[in-house]
Amino acid sequence: MALAYFSVGELNDDVEAVENSIQCFKDVAALGKRLFPQFVNDWGVSLMKLGEMTNDRNCIEEAASKFEEAINGRLDGADAEEIELEWLYNYGCAMDFLGDFHDEPVYYEKSIQVLSHVLKLDPDYIHARYNLALALSHLGELNSDVDCFHQAIEQFHEVSLHDAEDEITWNDFGLAYLNLAMLKAADPIHKEKSKSYFEQAEVRLQHSVRLGSLQAYYNLACLYALTNNPSAAIHYLEKAEHCSALPPADD
């Protein structure tokens, strides 16, 4: 029932269904039986999804705790290795989420460490590579770290080779270039390099738009505002507003 409710909630973006999933996990735990690691991991996935949907830090923290429990309580035997990658991957994602909530580099660094380990064990784990790229971008933005953005761009490039039609990857790819361009623009010595990065960002964000991304409209508006093209910036702001794709007013 817990898994069924989660599937319904994920497919329909239904908060109530995900909450029902979590309640079912709690009901099982209340029986007092030994909880096996995959169960604990799945419970954590539901909690992380609810935290993502409701922007609830407590849910993400509880999810991270579940993933830690699954990892520490892993089953003995050769068959556990592949399953554990899933638990590690989820834990890495939870750490990245917590970095967003706390604005503390230690969470992003932990996420990078865990996801890098997953890729060491399985270089073809494309979701881990994508989330590693995100964590590197987030750490680069928080610390104004050029090297992190270069590493993120390398990872996004690998992901884009795997799936050239994923508009979300292309949007995040462009955003990494955009943030890198902004860092370089602050240094007069690197003005030309910054211009090149802005151009790379534009190419990727425009490609994301062509593939159907609505979020890329706002990022393009930011890019054109930063590159002194106000008419294009207004154009893409209007498109973002028309599609209800503007970020919250506080942002």
Disulfide bonds with the S-S distance in Angstrom:
none
